[in-house]
Amino acid sequence: MNLTLPIKIQKLIKQRVKSGKYRRAEDVVTAAISTLDQQDSFGDFAPGELDGLLAKGEQDIKHGRVIAADRAFARLKRISATRRKKTG
């Protein structure tokens, strides 16, 4: 597959390779696509939404209001799927 990327994106990729964290441009693109895939799987958050959810979670833990991890992740996946349907 051959792609033509905007100059701005090409510069970002080159900067990542130059930093030494990635060996090749392909490694940067692979990491970016993997991150995008994770976001699609686990949901996107509006700015500040995740911080608010974490703060609420910390308060819930403090007060003993907790659920099993598998139930929590199942709920997050449902919320994410609903959100994608609304925007898709």
Residue pairs with C-beta under 8 A, 6 or more apart in sequence:
5 13
13 25
13 28
13 29
14 25
16 22
16 28
17 23
17 24
17 25
17 27
17 28
22 28
22 31
40 84
41 77
41 80
42 76
42 77
42 80
43 76
43 77
43 79
43 80
43 83
44 80
44 83
45 53
60 66
